[in-house]
Structures are given as structure tokens and as C-alpha cells.
């Protein structure tokens, strides 16, 4: 495969393609949402969970940051086609959950721990932003922006932990990812 040089590290064409593919998946799933208040139910975090299982924390985070930049330049890829404080928190979600996935390969319980910790950081940053932007107390923002989402986010984690490895194994065998 053709190699591209970037900061003295080589990135294969298939790696670039996989990052782009997962960015596209996030762009497709991100806008899908169900409005339930000031923060909609979104599939963005599900896309991130899948991405970091497939690509690891560095490439998964790069994929998400590309998605974020696409949205920031005006392409309507964000949940409900708008931006919010949780978007920055998703960077930490990708980094933390992806780190656990790489550090503990095949250990689904540790995948879950990493996803919970990453999601907690995302919740904290998003809740602080929501409280500031909506002029709410932190507690009110927590009730609006976190509590209604916990069960659904846990379900998304479980789906990603079960399904993503089924997708990853054939991709590894085909040589598309490591």
C-alpha cells in the first residue's frame, strides 16, 4: 500500500480511508436525533464508540475532530443540525474510551469502564456549557442534559461493545485496520 509521510510517521492509504469512512459514519449518524428538551437524544456518541473500537484512540479522535471541523465550517452534521457544549466533550470521550480499548484489548468490561469514564467527562463539560449558555444552575442543567440520557447511553455502549468487534475482526483479517 502507498504510504504518506506525516511528521516522520507513515500513514497508510487504508488508514486514511478508514478514518474518512468513520468520519462519514459520524456525519450520517450525528444529525439523527430526537428532541426531548434543550439537549436531544443523538447517535453521535454511538458513532464514536464504534470508531474507537475499530480505530483506537488516536485515529478515532482524529476522525471525530474532522467531523467537528466539518460541522464548525457550516455543514449540517451536528445533532438537530446545531452545535452545543457536548461536542467538545466528545473529544475526551473518544480519547478516554479509546485509550481503555487499546490498553485492554478484548476486555469488554474495560471497554465499558472506559466508555463510562469518557462519557462522564463529556457529560461534565456539556453540562457546564449548558448551564452557562441557558443560564441554568448546574443541577438544572444536569437534570436536562444528563439524567434523561444515562440509560440510552449505556445501551449504546453495550451495542458498540457487542457489534463493533464483529465488524472489526473481518477488517483486521482483510488488512484494512490493525
Phi, psi and omega in degrees: 000149178292139179246139176250137180267134181212112181054045178065008175248147181259134178241123182285159177299322180293327177293315178299318180296320180292321176298315179296319180297315181289330172297317179297319177300316179295322177296329179281314183283329184305313181288342180288118184206162176238114180289126178229011182154209182291342178234121181278158169288128186231158175259008181300314182294327175299316178299320179293317178303314179298315184300314183288331175292319182284320190248346185089176189287321183291307182291326177295320178293320177301315179302314180294318181297322176299315176303314180300315179295321177301316179291322182291336177276359173114356177287131186283076183247356181275159179306131185057022180055037177221171180253162179195172184294337180292337181300320177291321178300330179296334176299313180291326175302312180296315183295311185290309182295320179295323178298315178298320181295319178287320183290328183235066184300132178078357181264091186299328178297320179288328173302313181297316179301313179297320179293320178296314180296316178297320178293323178298318177295317177301313177302314183298312180294316180295321180293319178298317179295315179300316179300317180293308184294321183266004181052050179249163169288161178299321180297317179295320178294323177297317179293327181273326190250357181230303188308314181293348188255348188301308183298315179297321180291323175297318178298319178297319178299313181297316178301313181297317182295328180276313189275318185302318176298330177294330177278321184294317185305311178295327178293322177293314180300325180280350179086011180281329177222164178265000000 
